[in-house]
Amino acid sequence: DVVTVGGTASASFSDKNAGTGKSVLISGLVLSGADAGNYEIASTLAATADITPADLAVTGLTANNKVYDATTTATLGGSALVGALGNDFVSVTGTAVANFGSKNVGTGKAVTVSGLTLGGTDAGNYTIVQPSGLTADVTPAALLISGVSANSKVYDATLIGTLAGTASVSALGSDVLTLGGTPVATFDSKNVGTAVGVTVTGYTISGAGAGNYTLVQPAELAADITAATLTVSGL
């Protein structure tokens, strides 16, 4: 017998949802040839195939800059959004967790996000893609020096001051820093006065995490300059 299959095949899944081994109905085929009249195409012509979930990327979020805090924790701005296909209903659920790749100071540092999930009637048809390509800056933390005070002095016609106490700093987390340098104390005026301002320079810090801090020299120090005793001679 001479029979030829022609026409335009049309295949349709029984529904749109993701799944494995789903039935596919085939239609549109016709028979032709000298003996075509002796045959008919089965009315239940079918096959099976899989529908795998589509990737659905989360957009709308940004990473916030932060001041160094000795952790990798990052925060996010914006609102998480997804653009589902067709008229599918899908929403973003879960709790976003954002982290820098390292705790250290830097600009344009990569931020990874996890924890977001999909909800809604058609969520099962998608695989969520967490936000990507986010970056933010970690800027140095201010590190204050404490434990020192300015000594009062008798007028000596100079701005030179001296300090009392033991200088110390409190690093964040498990950071280990060493305070060093040679402090220089300077009165704002050489003249006699009460609570004359004293500025301090010269302290430094060292240690593995020193680059994560901006050292703040002792501030708001003050001390008295009292009058010098002047001996009259030549009488």
N, CA, C and O of each residue as an XYZ file, in Angstrom:
940
protein
N       0.832     -1.197      0.000
C       0.000      0.000      0.000
C       0.871      1.255      0.000
O       1.947      1.300      0.598
N       0.373      2.243     -0.679
C       1.088      3.514     -0.728
C       0.309      4.539      0.080
O      -0.789      4.954     -0.291
N       0.915      4.937      1.204
C       0.284      5.927      2.089
C       1.358      6.933      2.529
O       2.460      6.555      2.925
N       1.013      8.192      2.448
C       1.943      9.249      2.855
C       1.301     10.110      3.932
O       0.128     10.475      3.852
N       2.105     10.421      4.942
C       1.621     11.293      6.021
C       1.962     12.738      5.668
O       3.114     13.060      5.376
N       0.975     13.584      5.696
C       1.188     14.991      5.392
C       0.454     15.880      6.366
O       0.136     15.477      7.485
N       0.198     17.060      5.938
C      -0.461     18.022      6.808
C       0.538     18.753      7.699
O       1.746     18.581      7.539
N       0.054     19.557      8.625
C       0.888     20.303      9.566
C       0.574     19.863     10.986
O      -0.509     20.114     11.513
N       1.552     19.199     11.587
C       1.329     18.678     12.932
C       1.220     19.811     13.940
O       1.956     20.795     13.866
N       0.312     19.668     14.863
C       0.146     20.611     15.966
C       0.152     19.816     17.261
O      -0.604     18.856     17.411
N       0.996     20.212     18.185
C       1.114     19.480     19.443
C       0.748     20.383     20.615
O       1.106     21.561     20.633
N       0.049     19.839     21.575
C      -0.384     20.616     22.740
C      -0.261     19.789     24.003
O      -0.713     18.646     24.064
N       0.371     20.399     25.029
C       0.346     19.779     26.345
C      -1.064     19.899     26.907
O      -1.838     20.770     26.510
N      -1.379     19.007     27.838
C      -2.712     19.023     28.444
C      -2.915     20.250     29.326
O      -4.046     20.697     29.521
N      -1.816     20.798     29.862
C      -1.884     22.055     30.619
C      -0.521     22.743     30.532
O       0.441     22.159     30.033
N      -0.440     23.975     31.015
C       0.776     24.782     30.857
C       1.826     24.540     31.927
O       2.950     25.025     31.801
N       1.487     23.804     32.973
C       2.338     23.744     34.152
C       3.551     22.837     33.996
O       3.528     21.883     33.218
N       4.607     23.142     34.739
C       5.819     22.334     34.728
C       5.530     20.934     35.236
O       4.698     20.739     36.122
N       6.223     19.969     34.666
C       6.046     18.580     35.079
C       6.818     17.652     34.170
O       7.273     18.059     33.102
N       6.970     16.401     34.588
C       7.684     15.412     33.782
C       6.707     14.393     33.216
O       5.687     14.081     33.830
N       7.038     13.873     32.024
C       6.205     12.857     31.375
C       4.791     13.323     31.119
O       3.845     12.551     31.274
N       4.635     14.558     30.734
C       3.297     15.120     30.507
C       2.783     14.703     29.120
O       3.544     14.631     28.155
N       1.521     14.442     29.049
C       0.900     14.034     27.780
C       0.890     15.186     26.785
O       0.600     16.331     27.129
N       1.217     14.845     25.535
C       1.186     15.813     24.452
C       0.253     15.280     23.374
O       0.509     14.219     22.805
N      -0.812     15.995     23.090
C      -1.777     15.606     22.066
C      -1.335     16.161     20.721
O      -0.972     17.333     20.610
N      -1.367     15.306     19.693
C      -0.918     15.694     18.363
C      -2.106     15.683     17.404
O      -2.887     14.732     17.389
N      -2.240     16.721     16.621
C      -3.325     16.827     15.642
C      -2.786     17.473     14.378
O      -1.647     17.939     14.339
N      -3.635     17.497     13.326
C      -3.278     18.189     12.103
C      -2.642     17.328     11.030
O      -2.423     17.809      9.919
N      -2.337     16.068     11.321
C      -1.737     15.197     10.312
C      -2.829     14.586      9.429
O      -3.924     14.278      9.900
N      -2.520     14.421      8.178
C      -3.468     13.801      7.224
C      -2.738     12.734      6.416
O      -1.513     12.740      6.294
N      -3.532     11.822      5.870
C      -2.986     10.758      5.027
C      -3.281     11.034      3.570
O      -4.345     11.560      3.242
N      -2.366     10.691      2.699
C      -2.575     10.816      1.261
C      -1.901      9.628      0.575
O      -1.141      8.889      1.201
N      -2.179      9.456     -0.682
C      -1.619      8.332     -1.427
C      -2.724      7.424     -1.948
O      -3.886      7.564     -1.565
N      -2.354      6.486     -2.827
C      -3.339      5.619     -3.498
C      -4.188      4.824     -2.534
O      -5.358      4.547     -2.798
N      -3.587      4.455     -1.407
C      -4.314      3.586     -0.477
C      -4.720      4.299      0.794
O      -5.089      3.659      1.779
N      -4.655      5.624      0.782
C      -4.962      6.378      1.994
C      -6.362      6.111      2.505
O      -6.615      6.177      3.708
N      -7.281      5.807      1.582
C      -8.656      5.590      2.002
C      -8.840      4.371      2.864
O      -9.881      4.202      3.501
N      -7.835      3.519      2.889
C      -7.950      2.306      3.701
C      -7.500      2.511      5.148
O      -7.528      1.583      5.956
N      -7.090      3.726      5.456
C      -6.549      3.970      6.797
C      -7.127      5.258      7.380
O      -7.649      6.125      6.680
N      -7.003      5.325      8.676
C      -7.306      6.581      9.360
C      -6.291      6.771     10.496
O      -5.810      5.803     11.085
N      -5.984      8.011     10.781
C      -5.042      8.312     11.865
C      -5.747      8.146     13.198
O      -6.871      8.610     13.389
N      -5.075      7.484     14.103
C      -5.668      7.250     15.418
C      -6.114      8.572     16.034
O      -5.404      9.577     15.986
N      -7.293      8.540     16.604
C      -7.847      9.767     17.181
C      -7.144     10.155     18.477
O      -7.286     11.280     18.955
N      -6.400      9.237     19.030
C      -5.722      9.513     20.304
C      -4.203      9.577     20.120
O      -3.449      9.196     21.014
N      -3.764     10.058     18.965
C      -2.336     10.170     18.721
C      -1.708     11.098     19.767
O      -2.088     12.262     19.895
N      -0.725     10.544     20.520
C      -0.173     11.318     21.639
C       1.277     10.936     21.869
O       1.761      9.924     21.361
N       1.957     11.764     22.641
C       3.328     11.514     23.056
C       3.479     12.070     24.458
O       2.518     12.578     25.036
N       4.681     11.975     25.006
C       4.949     12.579     26.310
C       6.215     13.434     26.240
O       7.111     13.169     25.439
N       6.274     14.437     27.069
C       7.447     15.306     27.148
C       7.417     16.033     28.491
O       6.420     16.011     29.213
N       8.545     16.680     28.802
C       8.659     17.401     30.075
C       8.538     18.905     29.861
O       8.930     19.428     28.818
N       7.996     19.589     30.853
C       8.061     21.050     30.931
C       8.865     21.370     32.183
O       8.428     21.100     33.301
N      10.047     21.952     31.982
C      10.889     22.311     33.122
C      10.599     23.746     33.559
O      10.220     24.580     32.738
N      10.777     24.035     34.850
C      10.496     25.388     35.347
C      11.363     26.438     34.650
O      12.526     26.188     34.335
N      10.795     27.586     34.421
C      11.536     28.709     33.832
C      12.259     29.480     34.938
O      11.757     29.599     36.056
N      13.445     30.003     34.609
C      14.158     30.855     35.558
C      13.421     32.185     35.697
O      12.989     32.779     34.710
N      13.290     32.632     36.929
C      12.617     33.906     37.189
C      13.521     34.749     38.089
O      13.686     34.471     39.277
N      14.098     35.784     37.485
C      15.058     36.622     38.200
C      14.353     37.674     39.052
O      13.372     38.287     38.631
N      14.877     37.865     40.251
C      14.369     38.921     41.142
C      15.098     40.224     40.820
O      16.327     40.257     40.773
N      14.351     41.276     40.601
C      14.922     42.592     40.325
C      14.396     43.595     41.348
O      13.612     43.249     42.232
N      14.842     44.839     41.211
C      14.302     45.922     42.036
C      15.032     46.183     43.329
O      14.667     47.096     44.069
N      16.076     45.387     43.625
C      16.808     45.585     44.878
C      18.176     46.211     44.624
O      18.786     45.991     43.578
N      18.642     46.981     45.577
C      19.989     47.553     45.545
C      20.665     47.253     46.880
O      19.998     46.985     47.880
N      21.990     47.300     46.881
C      22.746     47.104     48.123
C      23.144     48.460     48.698
O      23.553     49.361     47.965
N      23.021     48.591     49.998
C      23.342     49.853     50.677
C      24.806     49.896     51.108
O      25.361     48.893     51.557
N      25.423     51.068     50.966
C      26.754     51.278     51.540
C      26.661     51.195     53.058
O      25.595     51.400     53.639
N      27.790     50.891     53.692
C      27.793     50.881     55.162
C      29.170     51.267     55.684
O      30.169     51.223     54.967
N      29.187     51.643     56.945
C      30.434     51.880     57.668
C      30.910     50.543     58.223
O      30.105     49.745     58.701
N      32.197     50.302     58.161
C      32.779     49.047     58.637
C      32.268     48.685     60.029
O      32.268     49.519     60.935
N      31.834     47.434     60.192
C      31.331     46.973     61.489
C      31.859     45.597     61.868
O      31.333     44.955     62.777
N      32.903     45.142     61.170
C      33.573     43.861     61.464
C      32.715     42.649     61.119
O      33.020     41.539     61.556
N      31.651     42.838     60.344
C      30.843     41.718     59.868
C      30.690     41.822     58.351
O      31.005     42.850     57.752
N      30.199     40.741     57.744
C      29.919     40.765     56.306
C      28.475     41.159     56.010
O      28.073     41.218     54.848
N      27.712     41.423     57.033
C      26.289     41.719     56.859
C      26.065     42.954     55.995
O      26.695     43.992     56.196
N      25.162     42.825     55.035
C      24.773     43.948     54.174
C      23.270     44.157     54.289
O      22.532     43.264     54.705
N      22.838     45.336     53.917
C      21.406     45.632     53.885
C      21.003     46.013     52.463
O      21.836     46.404     51.646
N      19.732     45.890     52.196
C      19.212     46.109     50.848
C      18.215     47.254     50.825
O      17.545     47.539     51.818
N      18.132     47.902     49.671
C      17.121     48.916     49.429
C      16.240     48.507     48.268
O      16.548     47.559     47.546
N      15.152     49.218     48.090
C      14.253     48.912     46.987
C      13.228     47.852     47.354
O      13.084     47.480     48.519
N      12.528     47.376     46.350
C      11.495     46.355     46.532
C      11.732     45.213     45.559
O      11.976     45.429     44.372
N      11.655     43.994     46.080
C      11.887     42.814     45.244
C      10.716     42.604     44.282
O       9.554     42.613     44.687
N      11.044     42.415     43.009
C      10.028     42.240     41.977
C      10.374     41.055     41.089
O      11.545     40.714     40.924
N       9.353     40.433     40.521
C       9.549     39.409     39.495
C       8.565     39.657     38.363
O       7.459     40.151     38.582
N       8.978     39.311     37.157
C       8.108     39.466     35.994
C       7.737     38.103     35.435
O       8.451     37.566     34.588
N       6.633     37.541     35.896
C       6.194     36.222     35.449
C       5.704     36.283     34.002
O       5.385     37.355     33.488
N       5.651     35.145     33.370
C       5.219     35.048     31.983
C       3.692     35.084     31.871
O       2.967     34.647     32.765
N       3.240     35.615     30.752
C       1.804     35.628     30.482
C       1.038     36.284     31.598
O       1.398     37.361     32.074
N      -0.034     35.615     32.015
C      -0.842     36.150     33.115
C      -0.637     35.339     34.390
O      -1.506     35.314     35.261
N       0.518     34.676     34.498
C       0.823     33.903     35.700
C       0.872     34.813     36.917
O       1.294     35.967     36.840
N       0.429     34.264     38.043
C       0.491     35.002     39.298
C       1.624     34.432     40.141
O       1.547     33.300     40.619
N       2.673     35.223     40.319
C       3.836     34.838     41.120
C       4.268     36.050     41.938
O       4.319     37.169     41.427
N       4.574     35.820     43.197
C       5.038     36.901     44.067
C       6.349     36.498     44.732
O       6.711     35.322     44.758
N       7.057     37.494     45.272
C       8.312     37.234     45.985
C       8.012     37.123     47.478
O       7.377     38.002     48.062
N       8.475     36.036     48.083
C       8.287     35.827     49.518
C       9.649     35.528     50.146
O      10.685     35.646     49.492
N       9.631     35.147     51.398
C      10.873     34.829     52.090
C      11.522     36.079     52.657
O      11.007     37.187     52.513
N      12.651     35.880     53.298
C      13.405     36.968     53.916
C      14.787     37.044     53.285
O      15.570     36.098     53.364
N      15.075     38.161     52.667
C      16.363     38.329     51.983
C      17.489     38.450     52.999
O      17.373     39.168     53.992
N      18.583     37.737     52.737
C      19.804     37.825     53.537
C      20.925     38.275     52.605
O      21.236     37.593     51.629
N      21.528     39.421     52.906
C      22.562     39.990     52.041
C      23.901     39.991     52.757
O      23.983     40.297     53.946
N      24.952     39.646     52.020
C      26.289     39.605     52.608
C      27.350     40.098     51.628
O      27.307     39.800     50.435
N      28.301     40.859     52.165
C      29.502     41.193     51.417
C      30.403     39.965     51.370
O      30.309     39.082     52.223
N      31.280     39.915     50.363
C      32.210     38.804     50.247
C      33.229     38.768     51.363
O      33.734     37.696     51.696
N      33.544     39.904     51.949
C      34.441     39.988     53.096
C      34.004     41.158     53.958
O      33.213     42.002     53.535
N      34.530     41.194     55.173
C      34.136     42.269     56.099
C      34.902     43.564     55.863
O      34.530     44.605     56.404
N      35.950     43.518     55.075
C      36.896     44.629     54.996
C      36.397     45.816     54.174
O      35.513     45.687     53.327
N      36.988     46.962     54.449
C      36.696     48.205     53.728
C      37.027     48.037     52.250
O      38.015     47.394     51.895
N      36.197     48.619     51.396
C      36.441     48.578     49.958
C      35.324     49.266     49.211
O      34.260     49.525     49.773
N      35.557     49.562     47.948
C      34.539     50.190     47.108
C      34.046     49.191     46.069
O      34.803     48.340     45.602
N      32.787     49.303     45.718
C      32.201     48.425     44.712
C      32.311     46.960     45.075
O      32.562     46.127     44.205
N      32.127     46.630     46.341
C      32.229     45.249     46.806
C      30.974     44.462     46.436
O      29.856     44.959     46.577
N      31.166     43.242     45.967
C      30.041     42.391     45.565
C      29.205     42.001     46.778
O      29.731     41.697     47.848
N      27.892     42.019     46.582
C      26.942     41.630     47.627
C      26.085     40.488     47.088
O      25.453     40.623     46.040
N      26.063     39.377     47.795
C      25.232     38.239     47.404
C      23.957     38.220     48.236
O      23.929     38.668     49.382
N      22.911     37.693     47.629
C      21.609     37.658     48.284
C      21.079     36.225     48.275
O      21.193     35.514     47.277
N      20.513     35.825     49.375
C      19.852     34.528     49.470
C      18.569     34.695     50.278
O      18.302     35.765     50.827
N      17.782     33.630     50.343
C      16.610     33.637     51.218
C      15.291     33.999     50.583
O      14.243     33.773     51.189
N      15.302     34.559     49.371
C      14.035     34.907     48.731
C      13.425     33.659     48.099
O      14.139     32.796     47.588
N      12.133     33.578     48.141
C      11.400     32.461     47.558
C      10.236     32.985     46.735
O       9.938     34.179     46.746
N       9.586     32.080     46.026
C       8.439     32.454     45.209
C       7.147     31.927     45.821
O       7.101     30.822     46.362
N       6.115     32.731     45.725
C       4.792     32.326     46.156
C       3.781     32.637     45.064
O       4.118     33.245     44.048
N       2.565     32.224     45.275
C       1.528     32.480     44.290
C       1.101     31.218     43.560
O       1.771     30.187     43.624
N      -0.007     31.316     42.878
C      -0.624     30.173     42.213
C       0.314     29.463     41.256
O       0.290     28.236     41.167
N       1.138     30.208     40.541
C       1.980     29.620     39.490
C       3.450     29.527     39.878
O       4.308     29.357     39.012
N       3.749     29.635     41.166
C       5.144     29.631     41.617
C       5.870     28.346     41.227
O       7.073     28.375     40.966
N       5.161     27.225     41.183
C       5.783     25.944     40.864
C       6.323     25.852     39.450
O       7.073     24.928     39.136
N       5.961     26.778     38.605
C       6.424     26.759     37.211
C       7.739     27.523     37.025
O       8.217     27.673     35.901
N       8.323     28.007     38.134
C       9.513     28.841     38.027
C      10.581     28.409     39.040
O      10.282     27.862     40.101
N      11.810     28.673     38.674
C      12.947     28.547     39.588
C      13.462     29.952     39.854
O      13.838     30.668     38.926
N      13.479     30.346     41.117
C      13.889     31.715     41.446
C      15.385     31.906     41.219
O      16.193     31.030     41.528
N      15.731     33.051     40.681
C      17.131     33.458     40.541
C      17.330     34.657     41.468
O      16.781     35.735     41.243
N      18.132     34.441     42.521
C      18.352     35.507     43.501
C      18.971     36.728     42.819
O      19.630     36.585     41.790
N      18.771     37.921     43.375
C      19.358     39.135     42.784
C      20.867     38.983     42.606
O      21.551     38.435     43.470
N      21.372     39.469     41.490
C      22.803     39.354     41.210
C      23.343     40.693     40.730
O      22.586     41.600     40.382
N      24.665     40.797     40.721
C      25.311     42.011     40.244
C      25.218     43.195     41.183
O      25.457     44.329     40.768
N      24.872     42.955     42.454
C      24.758     44.059     43.408
C      26.125     44.390     43.995
O      26.916     43.493     44.286
N      26.395     45.666     44.164
C      27.647     46.115     44.784
C      27.376     47.284     45.722
O      26.385     48.000     45.575
N      28.265     47.463     46.679
C      28.171     48.603     47.597
C      29.545     48.819     48.224
O      30.450     47.999     48.072
N      29.679     49.934     48.929
C      30.948     50.291     49.551
C      30.911     50.019     51.056
O      29.869     50.137     51.701
N      32.068     49.654     51.592
C      32.263     49.597     53.040
C      33.324     50.650     53.375
O      34.471     50.541     52.943
N      32.939     51.650     54.134
C      33.857     52.754     54.458
C      34.445     52.552     55.858
O      33.848     51.873     56.693
N      35.632     53.152     56.114
C      36.290     52.940     57.412
C      35.451     53.449     58.586
O      34.727     54.439     58.481
N      35.575     52.739     59.699
C      34.909     53.156     60.932
C      35.806     54.127     61.691
O      37.029     53.994     61.675
N      35.198     55.092     62.348
C      35.953     56.020     63.193
C      36.387     55.292     64.463
O      35.567     54.653     65.123
N      37.654     55.386     64.802
C      38.202     54.720     65.990
C      38.699     55.796     66.953
O      39.691     56.478     66.695
N      37.987     55.927     68.058
C      38.291     56.986     69.008
C      39.361     56.545     70.003
O      39.378     55.402     70.459
N      40.255     57.487     70.329
C      41.252     57.251     71.365
C      40.702     57.783     72.692
O      40.240     58.921     72.776
N      40.761     56.961     73.696
C      40.276     57.377     75.013
C      41.376     57.168     76.052
O      42.427     56.597     75.758
N      41.119     57.634     77.257
C      42.034     57.361     78.365
C      43.078     58.414     78.642
O      43.889     58.245     79.553
N      43.087     59.515     77.875
C      44.098     60.548     78.114
C      43.435     61.884     78.448
O      42.300     62.156     78.055
N      44.168     62.690     79.173
C      43.720     64.040     79.506
C      44.907     64.985     79.381
O      46.057     64.547     79.323
N      44.627     66.261     79.342
C      45.685     67.273     79.226
C      46.063     67.788     80.605
O      45.208     68.026     81.458
N      47.353     67.951     80.800
C      47.843     68.504     82.066
C      47.837     70.035     82.031
O      48.157     70.651     81.014
N      47.471     70.622     83.149
C      47.626     72.078     83.299
C      49.109     72.405     83.439
O      49.915     71.554     83.816
N      49.449     73.641     83.133
C      50.858     74.040     83.251
C      50.961     75.505     83.655
O      50.000     76.272     83.594
N      52.160     75.849     84.065
C      52.481     77.252     84.338
C      52.930     77.882     83.023
O      53.626     77.259     82.221
N      52.526     79.102     82.826
C      52.854     79.815     81.591
C      54.355     79.732     81.287
O      55.197     80.015     82.140
N      54.671     79.324     80.006
C      56.079     79.225     79.602
C      56.336     79.840     78.230
O      57.376     79.602     77.616
N      55.382     80.626     77.759
C      55.504     81.337     76.478
C      55.515     80.405     75.268
O      55.881     80.824     74.170
N      55.112     79.126     75.459
C      55.012     78.182     74.331
C      53.620     77.570     74.298
O      52.822     77.737     75.219
N      53.359     76.871     73.235
C      52.084     76.145     73.107
C      52.190     74.697     73.573
O      51.205     73.960     73.541
N      53.359     74.294     73.999
C      53.606     72.889     74.319
C      52.744     72.426     75.495
O      52.680     73.079     76.536
N      52.084     71.284     75.300
C      51.287     70.677     76.357
C      51.771     69.265     76.640
O      52.566     68.703     75.886
N      51.290     68.707     77.719
C      51.600     67.315     78.054
C      50.313     66.572     78.360
O      49.279     67.173     78.651
N      50.401     65.246     78.287
C      49.219     64.415     78.478
C      49.383     63.514     79.688
O      50.497     63.152     80.066
N      48.270     63.162     80.282
C      48.235     62.209     81.389
C      47.347     61.039     81.008
O      46.517     61.149     80.105
N      47.523     59.922     81.694
C      46.690     58.756     81.436
C      47.310     57.817     80.423
O      48.430     58.026     79.958
N      46.563     56.783     80.091
C      47.020     55.771     79.139
C      46.045     55.704     77.965
O      44.865     55.405     78.144
N      46.539     55.980     76.788
C      45.683     55.988     75.593
C      45.290     54.552     75.214
O      46.096     53.628     75.318
N      44.063     54.388     74.782
C      43.598     53.072     74.345
C      42.530     53.223     73.272
O      41.922     54.282     73.122
N      42.316     52.149     72.534
C      41.255     52.111     71.523
C      40.486     50.813     71.677
O      41.018     49.824     72.181
N      39.241     50.819     71.246
C      38.402     49.620     71.302
C      38.024     49.230     69.880
O      37.153     49.848     69.269
N      38.687     48.198     69.357
C      38.391     47.722     68.001
C      37.085     46.944     67.992
O      36.607     46.497     69.035
N      36.519     46.789     66.813
C      35.255     46.076     66.659
C      35.493     44.583     66.510
O      36.532     44.144     66.017
N      34.504     43.816     66.949
C      34.559     42.378     66.755
C      35.822     41.773     67.344
O      36.206     42.074     68.475
N      36.461     40.915     66.559
C      37.681     40.248     67.016
C      38.939     40.924     66.476
O      40.030     40.360     66.568
N      38.799     42.123     65.917
C      39.959     42.831     65.373
C      40.982     43.116     66.471
O      40.630     43.480     67.593
N      42.252     42.942     66.120
C      43.342     43.225     67.047
C      44.159     44.384     66.485
O      44.755     44.275     65.413
N      44.180     45.487     67.215
C      44.903     46.680     66.789
C      45.899     47.097     67.856
O      45.696     46.862     69.047
N      46.971     47.715     67.410
C      47.971     48.240     68.330
C      48.054     49.749     68.157
O      48.232     50.260     67.051
N      47.921     50.443     69.277
C      48.012     51.900     69.260
C      49.470     52.301     69.468
O      50.104     51.862     70.428
N      49.999     53.124     68.580
C      51.392     53.537     68.680
C      51.556     54.989     68.307
O      50.624     55.784     68.422
N      52.756     55.330     67.854
C      53.048     56.705     67.506
C      53.544     57.501     68.705
O      53.638     56.993     69.822
N      53.857     58.757     68.440
C      54.329     59.670     69.494
C      53.367     60.850     69.570
O      53.355     61.708     68.687
N      52.570     60.886     70.620
C      51.580     61.968     70.703
C      52.222     63.326     70.950
O      53.197     63.442     71.692
N      51.672     64.332     70.329
C      52.097     65.713     70.514
C      50.880     66.523     70.947
O      49.876     66.583     70.236
N      50.979     67.143     72.116
C      49.873     67.953     72.642
C      50.215     69.433     72.475
O      51.324     69.869     72.785
N      49.243     70.191     71.982
C      49.485     71.607     71.704
C      48.312     72.448     72.211
O      47.160     72.215     71.844
N      48.628     73.442     73.069
C      47.591     74.376     73.506
C      47.186     75.258     72.333
O      47.999     75.565     71.461
N      45.933     75.656     72.322
C      45.446     76.544     71.265
C      46.007     77.958     71.413
O      46.063     78.710     70.440
N      46.418     78.314     72.616
C      47.000     79.644     72.883
C      48.084     79.485     73.944
O      47.993     78.627     74.821
N      49.104     80.319     73.848
C      50.174     80.263     74.862
C      49.811     81.022     76.120
O      50.499     80.906     77.135
N      48.740     81.796     76.069
C      48.427     82.725     77.150
C      47.717     82.071     78.329
O      47.066     81.035     78.191
N      47.856     82.692     79.471
C      47.176     82.239     80.677
C      45.677     82.171     80.440
O      45.082     83.059     79.830
N      45.091     81.109     80.932
C      43.652     80.973     80.781
C      43.152     79.704     81.453
O      43.928     78.827     81.831
N      41.838     79.635     81.590
C      41.191     78.456     82.178
C      40.572     77.615     81.068
O      39.923     78.133     80.160
N      40.789     76.309     81.162
C      40.233     75.367     80.179
C      40.620     75.770     78.757
O      39.777     75.870     77.866
N      41.904     75.994     78.576
C      42.421     76.308     77.239
C      42.414     75.007     76.411
O      42.856     73.962     76.888
N      41.923     75.080     75.206
C      41.845     73.896     74.359
C      43.207     73.308     74.051
O      44.185     74.032     73.867
N      43.261     71.967     73.997
C      44.497     71.261     73.674
C      44.209     70.276     72.544
O      43.329     69.423     72.660
N      44.952     70.401     71.462
C      44.812     69.453     70.355
C      45.940     68.437     70.405
O      47.042     68.725     70.872
N      45.635     67.228     69.907
C      46.607     66.134     69.963
C      46.792     65.557     68.569
O      45.826     65.356     67.833
N      48.023     65.297     68.222
C      48.359     64.614     66.976
C      49.397     63.537     67.285
O      49.935     63.467     68.390
N      49.665     62.703     66.284
C      50.786     61.783     66.400
C      50.462     60.349     66.710
O      51.314     59.485     66.497
N      49.269     60.040     67.207
C      48.941     58.643     67.468
C      48.726     57.901     66.139
O      48.250     58.484     65.165
N      49.077     56.636     66.114
C      48.863     55.784     64.935
C      48.314     54.437     65.396
O      48.366     54.096     66.578
N      47.790     53.685     64.441
C      47.368     52.319     64.739
C      48.002     51.368     63.735
O      48.280     51.737     62.593
N      48.221     50.159     64.176
C      48.730     49.117     63.300
C      48.013     47.808     63.624
O      47.294     47.711     64.618
N      48.216     46.822     62.788
C      47.535     45.538     62.963
C      46.865     45.128     61.674
O      46.717     45.932     60.753
N      46.457     43.865     61.613
C      45.901     43.317     60.376
C      44.687     44.087     59.874
O      44.491     44.215     58.665
N      43.876     44.600     60.786
C      42.659     45.285     60.368
C      42.731     46.789     60.419
O      41.701     47.461     60.362
N      43.949     47.341     60.526
C      44.084     48.797     60.700
C      43.469     49.583     59.555
O      42.961     50.685     59.762
N      43.510     49.026     58.343
C      42.959     49.731     57.187
C      41.460     49.886     57.217
O      40.892     50.604     56.394
N      40.808     49.220     58.160
C      39.352     49.328     58.270
C      38.906     50.470     59.184
O      37.714     50.647     59.435
N      39.863     51.229     59.670
C      39.550     52.286     60.631
C      40.182     53.618     60.227
O      41.218     53.667     59.564
N      39.530     54.675     60.646
C      40.105     56.019     60.610
C      40.331     56.434     62.054
O      39.380     56.572     62.824
N      41.590     56.631     62.418
C      41.911     56.956     63.806
C      41.528     58.403     64.104
O      41.884     59.323     63.367
N      40.804     58.578     65.188
C      40.393     59.914     65.624
C      41.227     60.279     66.849
O      41.107     59.658     67.905
N      42.076     61.298     66.691
C      42.935     61.735     67.796
C      42.071     62.250     68.955
O      40.949     62.706     68.735
N      42.584     62.179     70.175
C      41.802     62.683     71.322
C      41.308     64.102     71.065
O      42.059     64.960     70.600
N      40.045     64.334     71.373
C      39.438     65.641     71.085
C      38.816     66.228     72.344
O      38.587     65.531     73.333
N      38.550     67.524     72.281
C      37.873     68.253     73.346
C      38.656     68.208     74.656
O      38.071     68.258     75.738
N      39.978     68.113     74.553
C      40.805     68.202     75.760
C      41.061     69.670     76.091
O      41.129     70.523     75.205
N      41.198     69.938     77.368
C      41.461     71.312     77.815
C      42.211     71.274     79.137
O      42.088     70.318     79.904
N      42.959     72.279     79.390
C      43.689     72.399     80.658
C      43.946     73.878     80.937
O      43.748     74.734     80.075
N      44.390     74.155     82.152
C      44.625     75.549     82.561
C      46.092     75.936     82.342
O      47.001     75.116     82.478
N      46.283     77.183     82.007
C      47.625     77.790     82.004
C      47.612     78.874     83.072
O      46.891     79.866     82.965
N      48.422     78.666     84.100
C      48.458     79.633     85.191
C      49.648     80.601     85.025
O      50.619     80.308     84.328
N      49.538     81.722     85.667
C      50.554     82.764     85.511
C      51.908     82.329     86.068
O      51.992     81.708     87.128
N      52.944     82.662     85.342
C      54.308     82.381     85.807
C      54.717     83.417     86.854
O      54.295     84.572     86.803
N      55.529     82.991     87.779
C      56.050     83.921     88.785
C      57.230     84.669     88.194
O      58.181     84.053     87.713
N      57.176     85.954     88.227
C      58.221     86.803     87.660
C      58.980     87.506     88.786
O      58.423     88.311     89.533
N      60.242     87.181     88.880
C      61.058     87.763     89.948
C      61.659     89.092     89.502
O      62.286     89.181     88.446
N      61.466     90.088     90.294
C      62.042     91.413     90.006
C      63.436     91.452     90.604
O      63.638     91.121     91.772
N      64.386     91.859     89.792
C      65.779     91.950     90.261
C      66.344     93.348     89.946
O      65.703     94.140     89.255
N      67.524     93.634     90.449
C      68.230     94.880     90.135
C      67.904     96.025     91.046
O      68.311     97.161     90.799
N      67.148     95.731     92.132
C      66.843     96.804     93.079
C      67.841     96.810     94.206
O      67.751     97.644     95.107
